[in-house]
Each structure stands twice: as C-alpha cells, then as structure tokens.
C-alpha cells in the first residue's frame, strides 16, 4: 500500500498562496515586517509633542484671636510622669 501523495497546486497563484501560508522562512519574514512596522510607530511616537500638567492645593488655619493660647506641640502632649 502506498502512502498518499500530496497533490501539486493547480496553478501559480495557488502555489504562492500555499507558500505564504506554510513556508517557515516566508512566515518569519512576514513577522519581521510586522515587528519593524511596530518599531517605526514607537519611534514616531517618541517624536510627538508632549503635554504635562501638575496641580497642588493646601489649607492652613491659624487662630490669632485675642486671648487664644499659642498652639505649641509641647502644650498639646500630656505631661509625662
């Protein structure tokens, strides 16, 4: 009993289609083309202008009314024994 023989492509177009789908060197080259395109896009993005923003806020309160004691840290702590 013979092993089944793989049939030849019907024409040149079908040969190219099979080669692109199955031949490892062609597949590897297609992946390299995709990777190179990604690298080009990454480098182009680095050349684009950038915008940066920063914000801050603070709030403080001081009681300077007559008769108010100064808020010193030593007066806020309990006396040690």
N, CA, C and O atoms as a GROMACS GRO file, in nm:
protein
  324
    1UNK      N    1   0.084  -0.116   0.000
    1UNK     CA    2   0.000   0.000   0.000
    1UNK      C    3   0.089   0.124   0.000
    1UNK      O    4   0.183   0.133   0.079
    2UNK      N    5   0.061   0.217  -0.087
    2UNK     CA    6   0.138   0.340  -0.097
    2UNK      C    7   0.081   0.446  -0.004
    2UNK      O    8  -0.039   0.451   0.025
    3UNK      N    9   0.174   0.533   0.041
    3UNK     CA   10   0.130   0.650   0.119
    3UNK      C   11   0.068   0.750   0.022
    3UNK      O   12   0.113   0.762  -0.091
    4UNK      N   13  -0.035   0.820   0.066
    4UNK     CA   14  -0.098   0.917  -0.024
    4UNK      C   15   0.002   1.026  -0.063
    4UNK      O   16   0.075   1.078   0.021
    5UNK      N   17   0.005   1.058  -0.190
    5UNK     CA   18   0.094   1.160  -0.242
    5UNK      C   19   0.021   1.294  -0.238
    5UNK      O   20  -0.095   1.304  -0.278
    6UNK      N   21   0.090   1.392  -0.190
    6UNK     CA   22   0.028   1.524  -0.183
    6UNK      C   23   0.020   1.578  -0.326
    6UNK      O   24   0.116   1.574  -0.402
    7UNK      N   25  -0.096   1.627  -0.358
    7UNK     CA   26  -0.115   1.675  -0.495
    7UNK      C   27  -0.047   1.810  -0.515
    7UNK      O   28  -0.034   1.889  -0.422
    8UNK      N   29  -0.006   1.835  -0.635
    8UNK     CA   30   0.056   1.962  -0.670
    8UNK      C   31  -0.050   2.071  -0.683
    8UNK      O   32  -0.165   2.042  -0.714
    9UNK      N   33  -0.011   2.194  -0.659
    9UNK     CA   34  -0.107   2.304  -0.675
    9UNK      C   35  -0.154   2.313  -0.820
    9UNK      O   36  -0.085   2.272  -0.913
   10UNK      N   37  -0.273   2.366  -0.833
   10UNK     CA   38  -0.334   2.374  -0.966
   10UNK      C   39  -0.268   2.479  -1.054
   10UNK      O   40  -0.264   2.465  -1.176
   11UNK      N   41  -0.215   2.584  -0.992
   11UNK     CA   42  -0.155   2.690  -1.074
   11UNK      C   43  -0.057   2.771  -0.992
   11UNK      O   44  -0.032   2.742  -0.876
   12UNK      N   45  -0.002   2.872  -1.056
   12UNK     CA   46   0.099   2.956  -0.993
   12UNK      C   47   0.041   3.035  -0.875
   12UNK      O   48   0.106   3.049  -0.772
   13UNK      N   49  -0.079   3.086  -0.891
   13UNK     CA   50  -0.142   3.162  -0.782
   13UNK      C   51  -0.163   3.075  -0.658
   13UNK      O   52  -0.135   3.117  -0.546
   14UNK      N   53  -0.210   2.954  -0.679
   14UNK     CA   54  -0.230   2.863  -0.567
   14UNK      C   55  -0.096   2.825  -0.505
   14UNK      O   56  -0.088   2.806  -0.383
   15UNK      N   57   0.009   2.815  -0.585
   15UNK     CA   58   0.142   2.784  -0.533
   15UNK      C   59   0.190   2.894  -0.439
   15UNK      O   60   0.242   2.867  -0.331
   16UNK      N   61   0.172   3.021  -0.482
   16UNK     CA   62   0.211   3.133  -0.396
   16UNK      C   63   0.129   3.136  -0.268
   16UNK      O   64   0.184   3.163  -0.161
   17UNK      N   65   0.002   3.109  -0.277
   17UNK     CA   66  -0.084   3.109  -0.159
   17UNK      C   67  -0.038   3.004  -0.059
   17UNK      O   68  -0.028   3.033   0.060
   18UNK      N   69  -0.010   2.885  -0.106
   18UNK     CA   70   0.036   2.777  -0.018
   18UNK      C   71   0.171   2.812   0.043
   18UNK      O   72   0.195   2.788   0.161
   19UNK      N   73   0.260   2.870  -0.038
   19UNK     CA   74   0.393   2.906   0.012
   19UNK      C   75   0.384   3.010   0.123
   19UNK      O   76   0.453   2.998   0.224
   20UNK      N   77   0.300   3.111   0.106
   20UNK     CA   78   0.286   3.215   0.208
   20UNK      C   79   0.228   3.157   0.337
   20UNK      O   80   0.267   3.199   0.446
   21UNK      N   81   0.138   3.063   0.325
   21UNK     CA   82   0.072   3.006   0.443
   21UNK      C   83   0.163   2.906   0.515
   21UNK      O   84   0.162   2.901   0.638
   22UNK      N   85   0.240   2.828   0.441
   22UNK     CA   86   0.308   2.714   0.501
   22UNK      C   87   0.461   2.726   0.512
   22UNK      O   88   0.519   2.659   0.598
   23UNK      N   89   0.527   2.804   0.431
   23UNK     CA   90   0.673   2.803   0.428
   23UNK      C   91   0.728   2.884   0.546
   23UNK      O   92   0.698   3.003   0.556
   24UNK      N   93   0.807   2.823   0.634
   24UNK     CA   94   0.853   2.890   0.757
   24UNK      C   95   0.934   3.018   0.733
   24UNK      O   96   0.918   3.116   0.806
   25UNK      N   97   1.020   3.019   0.631
   25UNK     CA   98   1.101   3.139   0.606
   25UNK      C   99   1.013   3.257   0.566
   25UNK      O  100   1.040   3.371   0.604
   26UNK      N  101   0.910   3.232   0.489
   26UNK     CA  102   0.819   3.339   0.449
   26UNK      C  103   0.739   3.388   0.569
   26UNK      O  104   0.720   3.508   0.586
   27UNK      N  105   0.692   3.296   0.652
   27UNK     CA  106   0.619   3.335   0.772
   27UNK      C  107   0.707   3.419   0.865
   27UNK      O  108   0.662   3.520   0.919
   28UNK      N  109   0.832   3.378   0.882
   28UNK     CA  110   0.924   3.453   0.968
   28UNK      C  111   0.947   3.593   0.913
   28UNK      O  112   0.952   3.690   0.988
   29UNK      N  113   0.962   3.603   0.783
   29UNK     CA  114   0.982   3.734   0.721
   29UNK      C  115   0.860   3.823   0.739
   29UNK      O  116   0.874   3.943   0.764
   30UNK      N  117   0.742   3.768   0.726
   30UNK     CA  118   0.619   3.847   0.747
   30UNK      C  119   0.612   3.898   0.890
   30UNK      O  120   0.569   4.012   0.914
   31UNK      N  121   0.653   3.815   0.987
   31UNK     CA  122   0.653   3.859   1.126
   31UNK      C  123   0.757   3.969   1.149
   31UNK      O  124   0.733   4.062   1.225
   32UNK      N  125   0.872   3.958   1.083
   32UNK     CA  126   0.973   4.063   1.095
   32UNK      C  127   0.924   4.196   1.038
   32UNK      O  128   0.954   4.302   1.092
   33UNK      N  129   0.848   4.188   0.929
   33UNK     CA  130   0.790   4.310   0.871
   33UNK      C  131   0.694   4.375   0.971
   33UNK      O  132   0.695   4.496   0.989
   34UNK      N  133   0.611   4.294   1.034
   34UNK     CA  134   0.517   4.347   1.135
   34UNK      C  135   0.592   4.409   1.252
   34UNK      O  136   0.556   4.517   1.300
   35UNK      N  137   0.697   4.341   1.299
   35UNK     CA  138   0.775   4.393   1.412
   35UNK      C  139   0.844   4.523   1.374
   35UNK      O  140   0.852   4.615   1.455
   36UNK      N  141   0.894   4.532   1.253
   36UNK     CA  142   0.960   4.655   1.208
   36UNK      C  143   0.860   4.770   1.200
   36UNK      O  144   0.893   4.883   1.236
   37UNK      N  145   0.741   4.743   1.155
   37UNK     CA  146   0.638   4.847   1.148
   37UNK      C  147   0.605   4.898   1.289
   37UNK      O  148   0.586   5.018   1.309
   38UNK      N  149   0.599   4.808   1.385
   38UNK     CA  150   0.572   4.848   1.524
   38UNK      C  151   0.687   4.934   1.577
   38UNK      O  152   0.664   5.034   1.645
   39UNK      N  153   0.810   4.898   1.545
   39UNK     CA  154   0.926   4.976   1.589
   39UNK      C  155   0.921   5.117   1.531
   39UNK      O  156   0.949   5.214   1.601
   40UNK      N  157   0.886   5.128   1.404
   40UNK     CA  158   0.876   5.260   1.341
   40UNK      C  159   0.769   5.343   1.410
   40UNK      O  160   0.791   5.462   1.435
   41UNK      N  161   0.655   5.286   1.442
   41UNK     CA  162   0.548   5.360   1.510
   41UNK      C  163   0.593   5.405   1.649
   41UNK      O  164   0.561   5.515   1.692
   42UNK      N  165   0.668   5.320   1.719
   42UNK     CA  166   0.717   5.355   1.852
   42UNK      C  167   0.812   5.474   1.845
   42UNK      O  168   0.805   5.565   1.928
   43UNK      N  169   0.901   5.472   1.748
   43UNK     CA  170   0.996   5.583   1.733
   43UNK      C  171   0.923   5.711   1.693
   43UNK      O  172   0.956   5.818   1.742
   44UNK      N  173   0.825   5.700   1.605
   44UNK     CA  174   0.747   5.818   1.565
   44UNK      C  175   0.674   5.878   1.685
   44UNK      O  176   0.665   6.001   1.696
   45UNK      N  177   0.622   5.795   1.773
   45UNK     CA  178   0.551   5.844   1.891
   45UNK      C  179   0.645   5.922   1.983
   45UNK      O  180   0.603   6.018   2.047
   46UNK      N  181   0.771   5.880   1.990
   46UNK     CA  182   0.867   5.950   2.074
   46UNK      C  183   0.894   6.091   2.023
   46UNK      O  184   0.937   6.177   2.099
   47UNK      N  185   0.869   6.116   1.896
   47UNK     CA  186   0.895   6.247   1.838
   47UNK      C  187   0.776   6.342   1.849
   47UNK      O  188   0.790   6.461   1.819
   48UNK      N  189   0.663   6.294   1.891
   48UNK     CA  190   0.543   6.378   1.904
   48UNK      C  191   0.556   6.471   2.025
   48UNK      O  192   0.626   6.437   2.121
   49UNK      N  193   0.492   6.586   2.022
   49UNK     CA  194   0.497   6.677   2.137
   49UNK      C  195   0.427   6.616   2.258
   49UNK      O  196   0.335   6.534   2.246
   50UNK      N  197   0.473   6.657   2.374
   50UNK     CA  198   0.416   6.605   2.499
   50UNK      C  199   0.356   6.720   2.580
   50UNK      O  200   0.401   6.834   2.571
   51UNK      N  201   0.256   6.687   2.657
   51UNK     CA  202   0.192   6.784   2.745
   51UNK      C  203   0.199   6.729   2.887
   51UNK      O  204   0.168   6.613   2.912
   52UNK      N  205   0.241   6.815   2.979
   52UNK     CA  206   0.248   6.774   3.119
   52UNK      C  207   0.174   6.878   3.203
   52UNK      O  208   0.175   6.997   3.170
   53UNK      N  209   0.111   6.834   3.309
   53UNK     CA  210   0.039   6.924   3.398
   53UNK      C  211   0.061   6.879   3.542
   53UNK      O  212   0.078   6.760   3.571
   54UNK      N  213   0.061   6.976   3.630
   54UNK     CA  214   0.077   6.945   3.772
   54UNK      C  215  -0.011   7.041   3.851
   54UNK      O  216  -0.024   7.157   3.814
   55UNK      N  217  -0.069   6.994   3.957
   55UNK     CA  218  -0.155   7.078   4.039
   55UNK      C  219  -0.132   7.045   4.186
   55UNK      O  220  -0.089   6.935   4.220
   56UNK      N  221  -0.161   7.140   4.270
   56UNK     CA  222  -0.148   7.117   4.413
   56UNK      C  223  -0.244   7.208   4.488
   56UNK      O  224  -0.293   7.307   4.435
   57UNK      N  225  -0.270   7.173   4.612
   57UNK     CA  226  -0.358   7.254   4.696
   57UNK      C  227  -0.317   7.234   4.842
   57UNK      O  228  -0.271   7.127   4.880
   58UNK      N  229  -0.335   7.338   4.921
   58UNK     CA  230  -0.307   7.326   5.063
   58UNK      C  231  -0.402   7.418   5.139
   58UNK      O  232  -0.462   7.510   5.083
   59UNK      N  233  -0.414   7.390   5.267
   59UNK     CA  234  -0.504   7.470   5.350
   59UNK      C  235  -0.442   7.478   5.489
   59UNK      O  236  -0.395   7.377   5.543
   60UNK      N  237  -0.443   7.594   5.546
   60UNK     CA  238  -0.392   7.608   5.683
   60UNK      C  239  -0.485   7.700   5.762
   60UNK      O  240  -0.560   7.779   5.705
   61UNK      N  241  -0.478   7.686   5.891
   61UNK     CA  242  -0.563   7.766   5.979
   61UNK      C  243  -0.480   7.811   6.098
   61UNK      O  244  -0.410   7.731   6.159
   62UNK      N  245  -0.488   7.936   6.130
   62UNK     CA  246  -0.420   7.991   6.248
   62UNK      C  247  -0.522   8.071   6.327
   62UNK      O  248  -0.599   8.148   6.271
   63UNK      N  249  -0.522   8.053   6.458
   63UNK     CA  250  -0.612   8.127   6.546
   63UNK      C  251  -0.533   8.235   6.617
   63UNK      O  252  -0.460   8.206   6.712
   64UNK      N  253  -0.545   8.358   6.572
   64UNK     CA  254  -0.476   8.470   6.633
   64UNK      C  255  -0.572   8.563   6.706
   64UNK      O  256  -0.544   8.681   6.724
   65UNK      N  257  -0.684   8.509   6.748
   65UNK     CA  258  -0.781   8.593   6.818
   65UNK      C  259  -0.728   8.628   6.957
   65UNK      O  260  -0.649   8.552   7.014
   66UNK      N  261  -0.768   8.740   7.012
   66UNK     CA  262  -0.719   8.782   7.145
   66UNK      C  263  -0.755   8.680   7.252
   66UNK      O  264  -0.868   8.630   7.256
   67UNK      N  265  -0.660   8.650   7.336
   67UNK     CA  266  -0.684   8.555   7.445
   67UNK      C  267  -0.661   8.410   7.406
   67UNK      O  268  -0.667   8.324   7.494
   68UNK      N  269  -0.635   8.380   7.281
   68UNK     CA  270  -0.612   8.240   7.241
   68UNK      C  271  -0.467   8.204   7.270
   68UNK      O  272  -0.376   8.282   7.244
   69UNK      N  273  -0.449   8.086   7.324
   69UNK     CA  274  -0.314   8.040   7.354
   69UNK      C  275  -0.248   7.990   7.226
   69UNK      O  276  -0.315   7.942   7.134
   70UNK      N  277  -0.120   8.001   7.222
   70UNK     CA  278  -0.045   7.952   7.106
   70UNK      C  279  -0.054   7.799   7.102
   70UNK      O  280  -0.053   7.734   7.206
   71UNK      N  281  -0.062   7.745   6.986
   71UNK     CA  282  -0.074   7.600   6.970
   71UNK      C  283   0.066   7.541   6.957
   71UNK      O  284   0.109   7.507   6.847
   72UNK      N  285   0.136   7.529   7.065
   72UNK     CA  286   0.270   7.470   7.064
   72UNK      C  287   0.257   7.320   7.085
   72UNK      O  288   0.171   7.276   7.161
   73UNK      N  289   0.341   7.241   7.018
   73UNK     CA  290   0.334   7.096   7.034
   73UNK      C  291   0.354   7.052   7.180
   73UNK      O  292   0.294   6.954   7.223
   74UNK      N  293   0.436   7.122   7.255
   74UNK     CA  294   0.461   7.081   7.393
   74UNK      C  295   0.335   7.095   7.478
   74UNK      O  296   0.319   7.022   7.576
   75UNK      N  297   0.247   7.186   7.445
   75UNK     CA  298   0.123   7.205   7.522
   75UNK      C  299   0.016   7.104   7.481
   75UNK      O  300  -0.079   7.081   7.556
   76UNK      N  301   0.029   7.046   7.364
   76UNK     CA  302  -0.070   6.950   7.317
   76UNK      C  303  -0.048   6.809   7.375
   76UNK      O  304  -0.142   6.731   7.388
   77UNK      N  305   0.077   6.779   7.408
   77UNK     CA  306   0.110   6.646   7.460
   77UNK      C  307   0.080   6.640   7.608
   77UNK      O  308   0.096   6.738   7.680
   78UNK      N  309   0.036   6.521   7.655
   78UNK     CA  310   0.011   6.509   7.800
   78UNK      C  311   0.144   6.515   7.877
   78UNK      O  312   0.249   6.475   7.825
   79UNK      N  313   0.138   6.564   7.999
   79UNK     CA  314   0.258   6.574   8.082
   79UNK      C  315   0.307   6.435   8.118
   79UNK      O  316   0.228   6.349   8.155
   80UNK      N  317   0.437   6.414   8.107
   80UNK     CA  318   0.491   6.282   8.140
   80UNK      C  319   0.514   6.272   8.290
   80UNK      O  320   0.542   6.372   8.356
   81UNK      N  321   0.501   6.152   8.342
   81UNK     CA  322   0.509   6.132   8.486
   81UNK      C  323   0.650   6.123   8.534
   81UNK      O  324   0.674   6.106   8.654
   0.00000   0.00000   0.00000
